[in-house]
């Protein structure tokens, strides 16, 4: 049995009327994927514990 999830999809460009909800297969990350982060950090809170340029997880 394939794992399924729901996603908002569009088949052509347009307004909100082009959006629909669809059942899709859960994507499986390829090697090297799964912890990507995109953006620019412009500020942090007082409770920031550290930073690394290496791959890391925050689960304990």
PyMOL Python script that loads the backbone (N, CA, C, O; Angstrom):
from pymol import cmd

cmd.read_pdbstr("""\
ATOM      1  N   UNK A   1       0.837  -1.182   0.000  1.00  0.00           N
ATOM      2  CA  UNK A   1       0.000   0.000   0.000  1.00  0.00           C
ATOM      3  C   UNK A   1       0.884   1.247   0.000  1.00  0.00           C
ATOM      4  O   UNK A   1       1.812   1.343   0.804  1.00  0.00           O
ATOM      5  N   UNK A   2       0.616   2.181  -0.869  1.00  0.00           N
ATOM      6  CA  UNK A   2       1.369   3.426  -0.969  1.00  0.00           C
ATOM      7  C   UNK A   2       0.801   4.448   0.011  1.00  0.00           C
ATOM      8  O   UNK A   2      -0.416   4.610   0.108  1.00  0.00           O
ATOM      9  N   UNK A   3       1.682   5.137   0.736  1.00  0.00           N
ATOM     10  CA  UNK A   3       1.238   6.184   1.657  1.00  0.00           C
ATOM     11  C   UNK A   3       0.727   7.373   0.851  1.00  0.00           C
ATOM     12  O   UNK A   3       1.342   7.778  -0.136  1.00  0.00           O
ATOM     13  N   UNK A   4      -0.386   7.917   1.276  1.00  0.00           N
ATOM     14  CA  UNK A   4      -1.003   9.040   0.570  1.00  0.00           C
ATOM     15  C   UNK A   4      -1.107  10.239   1.506  1.00  0.00           C
ATOM     16  O   UNK A   4      -1.150  10.096   2.728  1.00  0.00           O
ATOM     17  N   UNK A   5      -1.147  11.402   0.910  1.00  0.00           N
ATOM     18  CA  UNK A   5      -1.393  12.642   1.633  1.00  0.00           C
ATOM     19  C   UNK A   5      -2.240  13.524   0.741  1.00  0.00           C
ATOM     20  O   UNK A   5      -2.508  13.173  -0.408  1.00  0.00           O
ATOM     21  N   UNK A   6      -2.656  14.649   1.252  1.00  0.00           N
ATOM     22  CA  UNK A   6      -3.447  15.586   0.450  1.00  0.00           C
ATOM     23  C   UNK A   6      -2.597  16.805   0.151  1.00  0.00           C
ATOM     24  O   UNK A   6      -1.791  17.232   0.977  1.00  0.00           O
ATOM     25  N   UNK A   7      -2.781  17.353  -1.022  1.00  0.00           N
ATOM     26  CA  UNK A   7      -1.994  18.508  -1.447  1.00  0.00           C
ATOM     27  C   UNK A   7      -2.889  19.492  -2.190  1.00  0.00           C
ATOM     28  O   UNK A   7      -3.872  19.106  -2.822  1.00  0.00           O
ATOM     29  N   UNK A   8      -2.534  20.750  -2.105  1.00  0.00           N
ATOM     30  CA  UNK A   8      -3.185  21.767  -2.929  1.00  0.00           C
ATOM     31  C   UNK A   8      -2.433  21.794  -4.245  1.00  0.00           C
ATOM     32  O   UNK A   8      -1.211  21.936  -4.263  1.00  0.00           O
ATOM     33  N   UNK A   9      -3.162  21.656  -5.352  1.00  0.00           N
ATOM     34  CA  UNK A   9      -2.530  21.580  -6.670  1.00  0.00           C
ATOM     35  C   UNK A   9      -3.161  22.584  -7.618  1.00  0.00           C
ATOM     36  O   UNK A   9      -4.262  23.084  -7.389  1.00  0.00           O
ATOM     37  N   UNK A  10      -2.430  22.865  -8.689  1.00  0.00           N
ATOM     38  CA  UNK A  10      -2.990  23.652  -9.784  1.00  0.00           C
ATOM     39  C   UNK A  10      -2.495  23.052 -11.085  1.00  0.00           C
ATOM     40  O   UNK A  10      -1.362  22.581 -11.172  1.00  0.00           O
ATOM     41  N   UNK A  11      -3.353  23.071 -12.098  1.00  0.00           N
ATOM     42  CA  UNK A  11      -3.013  22.505 -13.398  1.00  0.00           C
ATOM     43  C   UNK A  11      -2.729  23.573 -14.445  1.00  0.00           C
ATOM     44  O   UNK A  11      -2.184  23.273 -15.507  1.00  0.00           O
ATOM     45  N   UNK A  12      -3.090  24.804 -14.153  1.00  0.00           N
ATOM     46  CA  UNK A  12      -2.800  25.907 -15.069  1.00  0.00           C
ATOM     47  C   UNK A  12      -2.718  27.187 -14.244  1.00  0.00           C
ATOM     48  O   UNK A  12      -3.271  27.269 -13.147  1.00  0.00           O
ATOM     49  N   UNK A  13      -2.034  28.164 -14.775  1.00  0.00           N
ATOM     50  CA  UNK A  13      -1.892  29.431 -14.079  1.00  0.00           C
ATOM     51  C   UNK A  13      -3.224  30.147 -14.034  1.00  0.00           C
ATOM     52  O   UNK A  13      -4.048  30.011 -14.939  1.00  0.00           O
ATOM     53  N   UNK A  14      -3.432  30.916 -12.966  1.00  0.00           N
ATOM     54  CA  UNK A  14      -4.666  31.671 -12.814  1.00  0.00           C
ATOM     55  C   UNK A  14      -4.848  32.077 -11.374  1.00  0.00           C
ATOM     56  O   UNK A  14      -3.890  32.142 -10.604  1.00  0.00           O
ATOM     57  N   UNK A  15      -6.069  32.346 -11.022  1.00  0.00           N
ATOM     58  CA  UNK A  15      -6.400  32.771  -9.668  1.00  0.00           C
ATOM     59  C   UNK A  15      -6.691  31.592  -8.771  1.00  0.00           C
ATOM     60  O   UNK A  15      -6.348  30.449  -9.075  1.00  0.00           O
ATOM     61  N   UNK A  16      -7.335  31.897  -7.650  1.00  0.00           N
ATOM     62  CA  UNK A  16      -7.658  30.857  -6.673  1.00  0.00           C
ATOM     63  C   UNK A  16      -8.557  29.778  -7.250  1.00  0.00           C
ATOM     64  O   UNK A  16      -8.555  28.650  -6.757  1.00  0.00           O
ATOM     65  N   UNK A  17      -9.313  30.095  -8.266  1.00  0.00           N
ATOM     66  CA  UNK A  17     -10.218  29.110  -8.856  1.00  0.00           C
ATOM     67  C   UNK A  17      -9.466  27.935  -9.469  1.00  0.00           C
ATOM     68  O   UNK A  17     -10.057  26.879  -9.694  1.00  0.00           O
ATOM     69  N   UNK A  18      -8.186  28.097  -9.741  1.00  0.00           N
ATOM     70  CA  UNK A  18      -7.396  27.022 -10.345  1.00  0.00           C
ATOM     71  C   UNK A  18      -6.871  26.034  -9.304  1.00  0.00           C
ATOM     72  O   UNK A  18      -6.371  24.971  -9.670  1.00  0.00           O
ATOM     73  N   UNK A  19      -6.973  26.361  -8.019  1.00  0.00           N
ATOM     74  CA  UNK A  19      -6.473  25.490  -6.963  1.00  0.00           C
ATOM     75  C   UNK A  19      -7.474  24.384  -6.663  1.00  0.00           C
ATOM     76  O   UNK A  19      -8.686  24.599  -6.685  1.00  0.00           O
ATOM     77  N   UNK A  20      -6.940  23.185  -6.379  1.00  0.00           N
ATOM     78  CA  UNK A  20      -7.801  22.067  -5.993  1.00  0.00           C
ATOM     79  C   UNK A  20      -7.058  21.205  -4.983  1.00  0.00           C
ATOM     80  O   UNK A  20      -5.831  21.245  -4.898  1.00  0.00           O
ATOM     81  N   UNK A  21      -7.812  20.430  -4.224  1.00  0.00           N
ATOM     82  CA  UNK A  21      -7.241  19.495  -3.261  1.00  0.00           C
ATOM     83  C   UNK A  21      -7.179  18.129  -3.929  1.00  0.00           C
ATOM     84  O   UNK A  21      -8.155  17.692  -4.538  1.00  0.00           O
ATOM     85  N   UNK A  22      -6.033  17.446  -3.821  1.00  0.00           N
ATOM     86  CA  UNK A  22      -5.872  16.142  -4.462  1.00  0.00           C
ATOM     87  C   UNK A  22      -5.157  15.192  -3.516  1.00  0.00           C
ATOM     88  O   UNK A  22      -4.307  15.613  -2.731  1.00  0.00           O
ATOM     89  N   UNK A  23      -5.497  13.922  -3.588  1.00  0.00           N
ATOM     90  CA  UNK A  23      -4.755  12.879  -2.883  1.00  0.00           C
ATOM     91  C   UNK A  23      -3.539  12.530  -3.724  1.00  0.00           C
ATOM     92  O   UNK A  23      -3.667  12.219  -4.909  1.00  0.00           O
ATOM     93  N   UNK A  24      -2.352  12.581  -3.115  1.00  0.00           N
ATOM     94  CA  UNK A  24      -1.108  12.309  -3.841  1.00  0.00           C
ATOM     95  C   UNK A  24      -0.237  11.369  -3.019  1.00  0.00           C
ATOM     96  O   UNK A  24      -0.422  11.246  -1.808  1.00  0.00           O
ATOM     97  N   UNK A  25       0.709  10.709  -3.672  1.00  0.00           N
ATOM     98  CA  UNK A  25       1.678   9.877  -2.971  1.00  0.00           C
ATOM     99  C   UNK A  25       2.563  10.755  -2.092  1.00  0.00           C
ATOM    100  O   UNK A  25       2.908  11.876  -2.466  1.00  0.00           O
ATOM    101  N   UNK A  26       2.924  10.240  -0.936  1.00  0.00           N
ATOM    102  CA  UNK A  26       3.855  10.955  -0.063  1.00  0.00           C
ATOM    103  C   UNK A  26       5.220  10.943  -0.737  1.00  0.00           C
ATOM    104  O   UNK A  26       5.718   9.869  -1.076  1.00  0.00           O
ATOM    105  N   UNK A  27       5.843  12.107  -0.945  1.00  0.00           N
ATOM    106  CA  UNK A  27       7.148  12.125  -1.601  1.00  0.00           C
ATOM    107  C   UNK A  27       8.219  11.496  -0.712  1.00  0.00           C
ATOM    108  O   UNK A  27       8.187  11.627   0.511  1.00  0.00           O
ATOM    109  N   UNK A  28       9.147  10.823  -1.339  1.00  0.00           N
ATOM    110  CA  UNK A  28      10.261  10.196  -0.629  1.00  0.00           C
ATOM    111  C   UNK A  28      11.526  10.969  -0.999  1.00  0.00           C
ATOM    112  O   UNK A  28      11.875  11.040  -2.177  1.00  0.00           O
ATOM    113  N   UNK A  29      12.218  11.549  -0.018  1.00  0.00           N
ATOM    114  CA  UNK A  29      13.425  12.307  -0.332  1.00  0.00           C
ATOM    115  C   UNK A  29      14.509  11.423  -0.938  1.00  0.00           C
ATOM    116  O   UNK A  29      14.704  10.283  -0.516  1.00  0.00           O
ATOM    117  N   UNK A  30      15.197  11.952  -1.910  1.00  0.00           N
ATOM    118  CA  UNK A  30      16.352  11.268  -2.495  1.00  0.00           C
ATOM    119  C   UNK A  30      17.555  11.477  -1.585  1.00  0.00           C
ATOM    120  O   UNK A  30      17.525  12.357  -0.724  1.00  0.00           O
ATOM    121  N   UNK A  31      18.607  10.693  -1.754  1.00  0.00           N
ATOM    122  CA  UNK A  31      19.813  10.900  -0.939  1.00  0.00           C
ATOM    123  C   UNK A  31      20.292  12.358  -1.033  1.00  0.00           C
ATOM    124  O   UNK A  31      20.363  12.926  -2.123  1.00  0.00           O
ATOM    125  N   UNK A  32      20.613  12.944   0.105  1.00  0.00           N
ATOM    126  CA  UNK A  32      21.074  14.327   0.136  1.00  0.00           C
ATOM    127  C   UNK A  32      19.952  15.339   0.267  1.00  0.00           C
ATOM    128  O   UNK A  32      20.216  16.536   0.387  1.00  0.00           O
ATOM    129  N   UNK A  33      18.696  14.883   0.248  1.00  0.00           N
ATOM    130  CA  UNK A  33      17.556  15.785   0.405  1.00  0.00           C
ATOM    131  C   UNK A  33      16.912  15.552   1.765  1.00  0.00           C
ATOM    132  O   UNK A  33      17.195  14.561   2.438  1.00  0.00           O
ATOM    133  N   UNK A  34      16.055  16.464   2.154  1.00  0.00           N
ATOM    134  CA  UNK A  34      15.271  16.253   3.354  1.00  0.00           C
ATOM    135  C   UNK A  34      15.507  17.259   4.438  1.00  0.00           C
ATOM    136  O   UNK A  34      14.685  17.359   5.349  1.00  0.00           O
ATOM    137  N   UNK A  35      16.584  18.016   4.397  1.00  0.00           N
ATOM    138  CA  UNK A  35      16.819  19.012   5.441  1.00  0.00           C
ATOM    139  C   UNK A  35      17.225  20.349   4.832  1.00  0.00           C
ATOM    140  O   UNK A  35      18.027  21.088   5.402  1.00  0.00           O
ATOM    141  N   UNK A  36      16.664  20.644   3.680  1.00  0.00           N
ATOM    142  CA  UNK A  36      17.003  21.901   3.017  1.00  0.00           C
ATOM    143  C   UNK A  36      16.379  23.083   3.752  1.00  0.00           C
ATOM    144  O   UNK A  36      15.292  22.976   4.320  1.00  0.00           O
ATOM    145  N   UNK A  37      17.065  24.177   3.732  1.00  0.00           N
ATOM    146  CA  UNK A  37      16.579  25.416   4.327  1.00  0.00           C
ATOM    147  C   UNK A  37      16.899  26.533   3.354  1.00  0.00           C
ATOM    148  O   UNK A  37      18.033  26.653   2.890  1.00  0.00           O
ATOM    149  N   UNK A  38      15.928  27.331   3.053  1.00  0.00           N
ATOM    150  CA  UNK A  38      16.151  28.453   2.145  1.00  0.00           C
ATOM    151  C   UNK A  38      15.708  29.735   2.841  1.00  0.00           C
ATOM    152  O   UNK A  38      14.704  29.750   3.553  1.00  0.00           O
ATOM    153  N   UNK A  39      16.437  30.773   2.638  1.00  0.00           N
ATOM    154  CA  UNK A  39      16.055  32.050   3.212  1.00  0.00           C
ATOM    155  C   UNK A  39      17.246  32.782   3.786  1.00  0.00           C
ATOM    156  O   UNK A  39      18.383  32.316   3.713  1.00  0.00           O
ATOM    157  N   UNK A  40      16.966  33.923   4.350  1.00  0.00           N
ATOM    158  CA  UNK A  40      17.985  34.769   4.956  1.00  0.00           C
ATOM    159  C   UNK A  40      17.570  35.028   6.394  1.00  0.00           C
ATOM    160  O   UNK A  40      16.447  35.464   6.645  1.00  0.00           O
ATOM    161  N   UNK A  41      18.466  34.764   7.344  1.00  0.00           N
ATOM    162  CA  UNK A  41      18.184  35.039   8.748  1.00  0.00           C
ATOM    163  C   UNK A  41      18.471  36.513   8.993  1.00  0.00           C
ATOM    164  O   UNK A  41      19.600  36.971   8.818  1.00  0.00           O
ATOM    165  N   UNK A  42      17.447  37.249   9.399  1.00  0.00           N
ATOM    166  CA  UNK A  42      17.632  38.677   9.643  1.00  0.00           C
ATOM    167  C   UNK A  42      17.618  39.015  11.130  1.00  0.00           C
ATOM    168  O   UNK A  42      17.868  40.158  11.513  1.00  0.00           O
ATOM    169  N   UNK A  43      17.328  38.029  11.961  1.00  0.00           N
ATOM    170  CA  UNK A  43      17.338  38.247  13.397  1.00  0.00           C
ATOM    171  C   UNK A  43      17.078  36.942  14.110  1.00  0.00           C
ATOM    172  O   UNK A  43      16.509  36.017  13.531  1.00  0.00           O
ATOM    173  N   UNK A  44      17.491  36.857  15.367  1.00  0.00           N
ATOM    174  CA  UNK A  44      17.255  35.666  16.173  1.00  0.00           C
ATOM    175  C   UNK A  44      16.752  36.082  17.543  1.00  0.00           C
ATOM    176  O   UNK A  44      16.937  37.221  17.972  1.00  0.00           O
ATOM    177  N   UNK A  45      16.118  35.147  18.215  1.00  0.00           N
ATOM    178  CA  UNK A  45      15.658  35.396  19.573  1.00  0.00           C
ATOM    179  C   UNK A  45      16.757  35.146  20.586  1.00  0.00           C
ATOM    180  O   UNK A  45      17.830  34.654  20.239  1.00  0.00           O
ATOM    181  N   UNK A  46      16.490  35.483  21.832  1.00  0.00           N
ATOM    182  CA  UNK A  46      17.475  35.341  22.903  1.00  0.00           C
ATOM    183  C   UNK A  46      17.786  33.885  23.216  1.00  0.00           C
ATOM    184  O   UNK A  46      18.827  33.602  23.809  1.00  0.00           O
ATOM    185  N   UNK A  47      16.922  32.956  22.838  1.00  0.00           N
ATOM    186  CA  UNK A  47      17.120  31.554  23.188  1.00  0.00           C
ATOM    187  C   UNK A  47      17.830  30.751  22.106  1.00  0.00           C
ATOM    188  O   UNK A  47      17.828  29.521  22.172  1.00  0.00           O
ATOM    189  N   UNK A  48      18.428  31.387  21.128  1.00  0.00           N
ATOM    190  CA  UNK A  48      19.195  30.683  20.107  1.00  0.00           C
ATOM    191  C   UNK A  48      20.364  29.968  20.774  1.00  0.00           C
ATOM    192  O   UNK A  48      21.168  30.590  21.468  1.00  0.00           O
ATOM    193  N   UNK A  49      20.453  28.637  20.557  1.00  0.00           N
ATOM    194  CA  UNK A  49      21.469  27.840  21.239  1.00  0.00           C
ATOM    195  C   UNK A  49      22.746  27.661  20.445  1.00  0.00           C
ATOM    196  O   UNK A  49      23.781  27.326  21.020  1.00  0.00           O
ATOM    197  N   UNK A  50      22.703  27.872  19.148  1.00  0.00           N
ATOM    198  CA  UNK A  50      23.908  27.687  18.364  1.00  0.00           C
ATOM    199  C   UNK A  50      23.605  27.688  16.886  1.00  0.00           C
ATOM    200  O   UNK A  50      22.450  27.800  16.475  1.00  0.00           O
ATOM    201  N   UNK A  51      24.659  27.561  16.083  1.00  0.00           N
ATOM    202  CA  UNK A  51      24.530  27.593  14.634  1.00  0.00           C
ATOM    203  C   UNK A  51      25.597  26.707  14.036  1.00  0.00           C
ATOM    204  O   UNK A  51      26.708  26.633  14.562  1.00  0.00           O
ATOM    205  N   UNK A  52      25.279  26.032  12.940  1.00  0.00           N
ATOM    206  CA  UNK A  52      26.276  25.235  12.238  1.00  0.00           C
ATOM    207  C   UNK A  52      26.015  25.309  10.744  1.00  0.00           C
ATOM    208  O   UNK A  52      24.867  25.412  10.312  1.00  0.00           O
ATOM    209  N   UNK A  53      27.072  25.256   9.962  1.00  0.00           N
ATOM    210  CA  UNK A  53      26.940  25.190   8.512  1.00  0.00           C
ATOM    211  C   UNK A  53      26.780  23.746   8.061  1.00  0.00           C
ATOM    212  O   UNK A  53      26.457  23.485   6.902  1.00  0.00           O
ATOM    213  N   UNK A  54      27.006  22.801   8.981  1.00  0.00           N
ATOM    214  CA  UNK A  54      26.883  21.373   8.674  1.00  0.00           C
ATOM    215  C   UNK A  54      25.428  20.951   8.853  1.00  0.00           C
ATOM    216  O   UNK A  54      24.638  21.654   9.483  1.00  0.00           O
ATOM    217  N   UNK A  55      25.084  19.778   8.283  1.00  0.00           N
ATOM    218  CA  UNK A  55      23.746  19.240   8.501  1.00  0.00           C
ATOM    219  C   UNK A  55      23.581  18.901   9.966  1.00  0.00           C
ATOM    220  O   UNK A  55      24.488  18.340  10.581  1.00  0.00           O
ATOM    221  N   UNK A  56      22.443  19.231  10.528  1.00  0.00           N
ATOM    222  CA  UNK A  56      22.213  18.971  11.949  1.00  0.00           C
ATOM    223  C   UNK A  56      20.715  18.829  12.188  1.00  0.00           C
ATOM    224  O   UNK A  56      19.902  19.311  11.400  1.00  0.00           O
ATOM    225  N   UNK A  57      20.370  18.179  13.256  1.00  0.00           N
ATOM    226  CA  UNK A  57      18.977  18.061  13.670  1.00  0.00           C
ATOM    227  C   UNK A  57      18.810  18.698  15.028  1.00  0.00           C
ATOM    228  O   UNK A  57      19.784  18.845  15.766  1.00  0.00           O
ATOM    229  N   UNK A  58      17.603  19.078  15.373  1.00  0.00           N
ATOM    230  CA  UNK A  58      17.375  19.700  16.660  1.00  0.00           C
ATOM    231  C   UNK A  58      16.595  18.794  17.618  1.00  0.00           C
ATOM    232  O   UNK A  58      16.259  19.205  18.729  1.00  0.00           O
ATOM    233  N   UNK A  59      16.311  17.566  17.188  1.00  0.00           N
ATOM    234  CA  UNK A  59      15.606  16.635  18.073  1.00  0.00           C
ATOM    235  C   UNK A  59      16.566  16.112  19.144  1.00  0.00           C
ATOM    236  O   UNK A  59      17.755  15.914  18.891  1.00  0.00           O
ATOM    237  N   UNK A  60      16.035  15.897  20.316  1.00  0.00           N
ATOM    238  CA  UNK A  60      16.865  15.358  21.406  1.00  0.00           C
ATOM    239  C   UNK A  60      16.498  13.924  21.665  1.00  0.00           C
ATOM    240  O   UNK A  60      17.079  13.287  22.543  1.00  0.00           O
TER     241      UNK A  60
END
""", "prot")
cmd.dss("prot")
cmd.show_as("cartoon", "prot")
cmd.util.cbc("prot")
cmd.orient("prot")
